[in-house]
Amino acid sequence: MKLEIRISATTVRTILLRAGLDPAPRRPGPTWTPVPEGHRRRGSSRPTSSPSRRSGSKTIYVLFFIELSTRRVHVAGVTTHPDSAWDTGQAWNLAIDERLSGVRFLLRDRDATFSGPFDAVLRAEGVRVIRTPIRAPRANAYAERFL
């Protein structure tokens, strides 16, 4: 009912047991532990954890854009050390290639590398930049599913 009332996990368990409901059974399959490792192997748009030096793996960052109407993915660039200048350069490349024509909105996450110059390049092309809400993991669902 979204009454913003916080209760502990123990209270929830007690209520469920009183109602005759047992806790959810354990599911077979991977736990959350191997998930960051899998993201590191495939490439992630944001760091999941520091790379393991023993396995020789390296974290790579992928800047990509998704057209929500067609679900078409445009990979803008890949790097091992993203910064504001690199992101801004990728935005300039999109603008020069005229791949921003017809784009009205850009929904982006709150990563620190997306700074003022990145947004300014997009605004100059007539694109309205919207940052995802704070603490709203579902706002970036299409990008997370793509990864």
Secondary structure by P-SEA (a helix, b strand, c coil): ccccccccaaaaaaaaaaaccccccccccccccaaaaaaaaaccccccccccccccbbbbbbbbcccccccbbbbccccccccaaaaaaaaaaaaaacccccccbbbbcccccccaaaaaaaaaabbbbbcccccccccaaaaaaac
